[in-house]
């Protein structure tokens, strides 16, 4: 198995964590407000 560059590994973890945070924020907003477009504006874009 090839070793992964630690810098690339950190970048992948940060990007993955950021995406997961955005998805969880959106889902939490959607459960509370139940308005897809408003939650999309608040959390994703």
C-alpha positions as CSV (number, residue, x, y, z in Angstrom):
1,X,0.0,0.0,0.0
2,X,1.3,3.4,-1.0
3,X,1.8,6.0,1.7
4,X,-0.4,9.1,1.4
5,X,1.3,12.5,1.7
6,X,0.2,13.9,5.1
7,X,-0.6,17.3,3.7
8,X,-3.0,15.8,1.1
9,X,-4.5,13.7,3.9
10,X,-5.1,16.8,6.0
11,X,-6.7,18.6,3.1
12,X,-9.0,15.7,2.3
13,X,-10.1,15.5,5.9
14,X,-10.7,19.2,6.1
15,X,-12.7,19.3,2.9
16,X,-14.7,16.2,3.9
17,X,-15.4,17.7,7.3
18,X,-16.5,21.0,5.8
19,X,-18.9,19.2,3.4
20,X,-20.3,17.1,6.2
21,X,-20.8,20.2,8.3
22,X,-22.7,21.9,5.4
23,X,-24.9,18.9,4.9
24,X,-25.7,18.5,8.6
25,X,-26.4,22.3,8.9
26,X,-28.8,22.1,5.9
27,X,-30.6,19.0,7.3
28,X,-31.0,20.7,10.7
29,X,-32.4,23.8,9.1
30,X,-34.7,21.8,6.9
31,X,-36.1,19.9,9.9
32,X,-36.8,23.1,11.7
33,X,-38.1,25.4,9.0
34,X,-39.2,22.9,6.3
35,X,-38.5,25.3,3.5
36,X,-36.0,23.8,1.1
37,X,-35.1,27.0,-0.8
38,X,-34.6,29.2,2.3
39,X,-32.4,26.6,4.0
40,X,-30.4,26.2,0.8
41,X,-29.7,29.9,0.8
42,X,-28.8,30.0,4.5
43,X,-26.5,27.0,4.6
44,X,-25.2,26.0,1.2
45,X,-24.8,29.1,-1.0
